[in-house]
Every structure is written in C-alpha cells, then in structure tokens.
Amino acid sequence: MGCNKAHATLATEVLLSADLRGVDSHGVARLSGYVRLWEAKRINANPNIKVIYETPSTAVVDGDAGLGLVVAPFAMQVAIEKAQKVGTGWVSVKNSNHFGIAGYHAMMALEHEMIGMAMTNASALVAPTFSVERMLGTNPIAVAIPANNEPAFVADFATTTASNGKLEILQRKNQEAPAGWVQDLEGNSTTNANALKSGGAMLPLGGDREHGSHKGYALGSIVDIFSAVLSGASYGPWAPPFPAYVPMPENMPGEGLGHFLGAMRVDAFRPASEFTENMDNWIRRFRSAKPADGYEKILIPGDPEREMESIRQQEGIPLFVSVVEDLRAVADKFGIRFM
Amino acid sequence: MGCNKAHATLATEVLLSADLRGVDSHGVARLSGYVRLWEAKRINANPNIKVIYETPSTAVVDGDAGLGLVVAPFAMQVAIEKAQKVGTGWVSVKNSNHFGIAGYHAMMALEHEMIGMAMTNASALVAPTFSVERMLGTNPIAVAIPANNEPAFVADFATTTASNGKLEILQRKNQEAPAGWVQDLEGNSTTNANALKSGGAMLPLGGDREHGSHKGYALGSIVDIFSAVLSGASYGPWAPPFPAYVPMPENMPGEGLGHFLGAMRVDAFRPASEFTENMDNWIRRFRSAKPADGYEKILIPGDPEREMESIRQQEGIPLFVSVVEDLRAVADKFGIRFM
C-alpha cells in the first residue's frame, strides 16, 4: 500500500498480536478490509500523524486518515510521555481508522509500570435501549494493569453483550445467537444471528432494560464521546463504516474515527512496588475464589488470551481457509510471493 | 455525631441529592446506617482529610475514616484543582467510608466545564463469573459530561445487573427478582430476591458468561483496583462492610474503603464551546433515534434522574414509613426535635 517500513512493521505486529491472543476477528483476517479502505481512498498509507492541541496531561492527535493500527500506538506513546512528566497522560484522537485490538494499545503502558487504557468508536451497529436505530459501534474498552510476579490484569471487551467477532462466527457456522445478543428490525430480541442483514441491531451489554442494557448503552456512549466528541472525530451514527462498500454517512460532524488512550504511572499514586505487590495479592485472592460446581478456577481478565498466546507461540496460528484465500488475493494484488 | 457544621451540611446535601434524583436507596434512608458505623467507631466524625501523595495530575487522599459523603467531595475538589493546572486530575482515596450517590461527586466537575468521574469499591456482595464466592461490591461508576444548551450527560450505575437498592425494593415487597440478578449458594441463577441471606450473591452486569458477565466482572474489578489498590484501601472481599453489625474482615490488606475521582477540562482537548456544542448535537441526535414500538423516546443517561429531581423539587420527597421511623429514632437518639 506504500506504508513506510516502520508503519508496516507496527501494523503487522498489532494484527498478529490479535491472532496470537485468540482474537481472530481483529487479526490478519481484517487485512483485506484495510486494503479495500485504502483503495477507496479512506486510508492514507503515508499519514502525517501529529499532536494538534495539548496541555501537560492531555493531547489531541490528528491521525491524518492513517491506519488506526499505527495512529493509536503513536497516540499511546504521547500519553506515556505525558504520564512520565506529570503522572498521567490522556490522548483523544481524530481522523483515524479501525485500530485493531484495543488490548495491544493499552498493554503498551505495562513495560513502563503504568496502567494503560484504550477505547475507540466504530461503525454504528448497536441500538440504544428502547431504540431500533443503530447509533453506536461495539465501542470496546481495554484496561491493562501491571502486577509484580503475576501476569498483568488485561481487560479488553466490547460494550455489547457479545462482540461482533463472536456474532460473525455464528453467522459463518449458520448457528443461532443466544437471546440478548441481537434484535430484529422491530426491536424484538431474536436468535437470528443474521438479523443485522435485515435491519436489526446488536444490543448493549445487559441485553434488555431489566438486565441493565441502559448501562451498556451508557458505556458505549462514554467511549463514543471520549473518542470522538473530545477529539473532533465523527461520532454516533456518523462514525465511518469499516466495510469500504458502505457509503460514508452524510453530514459527518467530525473527521474520521476517534480513539481515546490513557496512561497512569502507578508510582503517581504510591510506590510502584507497593502497588504491584498488592496487585499480586489481588490476583491470587481472586484466582482462588471458590468456583461453582463444574468449574475449576476463577479467571482473571487477560488469562484466556495469555494462555492462547502461549499455545499459539508454540503451535502457530490456525487460519480459516477463507482467510488464507483472502491473504493470497492480497498478495497477488501487490505482486508479493505467497508463502 | 459531632461533625463540624460544614461537614454536616455537605453530607446532608449529598444524601438529599440522592433522594431528589430518585435514588432513594442512597438518600436519608441510609442515615441511621452511618450513625451505627459511627457508634461502632468505624466512622470518625472529625476526620483530618488530607493529600498524602501527589504529582501534578494525581493525588492520594487519606480520608482518616471520615464519612465518605465528605471525603469524596474533598478528593473531587483536589482533582478539579489539578485539572485546572495541568488539564486533568485523578485522585484515589483510602481510609474512607460509603460515599453515597456516585453521581453527586462526578457532577461537581460540570460547573467547571470539566468531565467528572467517580467510582468506589463497596462491601463484597458480587460473585465473579464461574464463582460462588462474594468478592466484589456493586462498585458503581459515574461519568458526568457537560453540554451547552442541553442538560449534561450523567451516567451513574452499579457494575452489576441491578443495583442493591433495586434488589432491596423487591425484598421489601416480597417479590421475585428477574433471572440474572442473583445466584444461590451453588451458583445457580435464582429468582429468590432474598438469596443473599442464604449464601447467594449478586451477579456482575451481563448476568452469565453467555451474556457477558465477564465484562461486568472486569468493570467491577477495575473500579476496585482504581479505588483501593491504587490508594492503599482494602480491596475485593476485604472491603469493609456497610452494616455495622457485620464484623470487619480479617487480615485487611489496606485501610478502609476506597474511591477514585477524576476531572478532565474539556478545553484541555478542544475549545470548550466546540466541545459543548458537539455534545448538544450528540444528545439531540440520540434523543431523536427511532424508538421501538411502545416507546416514546430514547433516554440520555441522566434524563430519568433529572426529571425526578424536577418533580421532587416541586412536590417533595416521599418517604417509606419505615424510613420516617428510622429518622425519628435518630432524632430521639441525639435529642433533636423531629418535624
């Protein structure tokens, strides 16, 4: 696509980290989608990513329509540098694109003994509570918290009942979705995993009002506002769609997709060793909580992804045949020899 | 109890704001509970609340075992002052007690054209996904975001399917709880609203794994860690219980309850008027989203509480007879004439 070597390497690393961690929907399976956005001139392969507004603890970054995969790490680096100076750093990003796996960006903070946060808005697929209109993306939140001897706490989740990736798996397998994941055109809960193709919508975490969907709707809204209203990106139903064949919304109120990245030095609150030793204690206590019948142990956020990463580092990353064909087509397009 | 006049006035204001906003479980109905904690010497009526650690954008506050109702506004004020200087302020609090309604503290930021955040850990009532042990409180999150002509966006919610206050209403009325709110001693979902009295637990937002309870569990954990591990308060199952008759946990790893307060100047990201005008646009667009059949309009977080406040400012605050009797007993105890 013409990315410089550093950008191409970084984007590859972000995509591969998703595949390694078992988040297949955000790994190389998406590569052809990014290429199509570039072909549609919605992604700029050689962006001039820069800070356009700042205070000692904050900044706004203009991604210059670059790959979110490189814009977000740039912004996270700015957040980390601000945290080094004044304790915390908070960066809102406009004019970006899909940033891949949120956890990658949040985890950049860990090696600096900082807590990292990453969130992003996304194409509107989710209906607010009581609505039949798609107004929000699956707007994920990732929070990475360092420990001492224990592995870090890494939460990374969509603010919907289930991620779009999990829904796509059911669509591919022609299986039904659990109640509470999607609704149909009229706003009734449905088990039809393909309901979005006929005007349905994904549901905010909680599923329905009685089970707290207004909380998932609030969380998704906060992500949208921090990522896009703070920065000047396009928000809510105007967020640019990921599929290049979907026309851009009319009257967009801002530029491109938005992200929000944060870094907090743990020693901005108490000596780092005190914090990380208490995190070890926290993690061990939760891991030893009494399991329900049929379960062996309680998981700490990040455990499943870390276990998957250690397996895939040994055994490699399995790919669907359709993804391999997709990658082969990309290789052919650019005249690259396919392995 | 011997609070100075400023503290007594502030604590009253925080409690009344909950009653005005319709969050009856966090208003004057709790007054006798605070008094019992003071009688048990778990609340210090004359605390020396102070900053014990800080950087330009962060601080840790020691609440000196004071009422959370006065400790949290002190800490929020510190966050606001830091935000005035460096763009954002983040304060973790230890050695505090129940802080009342989270939204009050977050909303303190609004008059400064800042985004406010407030969270707290709480007595362990919630079982992590796959567990039968109570490890977390209902750990609420409040986020207040200023707009221009529209009223502010104010989200304020427990990270459980339903708040403990809503569960208590069902207990009082002897009604069943919806599935997904609580589980029994063995970890099975139950509609018995009193399941906690026989070893059950509340459930994280999502309800079960298939509906994303691991996300609610992660959110509650993040609140616990930001509030208590960052500050040196007592976390997880060691959080001090609100009922004074429940013995304090053994081997507490920190001091008292913890909170986390944050303030971000909106003009630390873009000119304030640009931000608030885009928030107006955000709010209007969401309010006009297409409603499902049977619903008139889409709510913005904070709408129901604001509408309730405007009714109760006119018509007064209705109280259960049991709450009136409770208040009368408190008045008698202190020799205050009851109205």
Interface residues (C-beta under 8 A of the other chain):
Chain A: Y53 T55 P56 S57 T58 V60 K85 V86 G87 T88 W90 S92 A127 P128 T129 F130 S131 V132 E133 M135 V143 I145 F153 A155 F157 A158 T159 T160 T161 A162 P178 G180 W181 E186 G187 L205 G206 G207 E210 H211 G212 H214 K215 G216 Y217 A218 L219 S221 I222 D224 I225 V229 L230 S231 G232 Y235 G236 P237 P253 G254 M264 R265 V266 A268 F269 R270 E274 F275 N278 M279 N281 W282 R285 F286 A289 K290 P291 A292 D293 Y295 K297 I298 L299 P301
Chain B: Y53 T55 P56 S57 T58 V60 K85 V86 G87 T88 W90 S92 A127 P128 T129 F130 S131 V132 E133 M135 V143 I145 F153 A155 F157 A158 T159 T160 T161 A162 P178 G180 W181 E186 G187 L205 G206 G207 E210 H211 G212 H214 K215 G216 Y217 A218 L219 S221 I222 D224 I225 V229 L230 S231 G232 Y235 G236 P237 P253 G254 M264 R265 V266 A268 F269 R270 E274 F275 N278 M279 N281 W282 R285 F286 A289 K290 P291 A292 D293 Y295 K297 I298 L299 P301
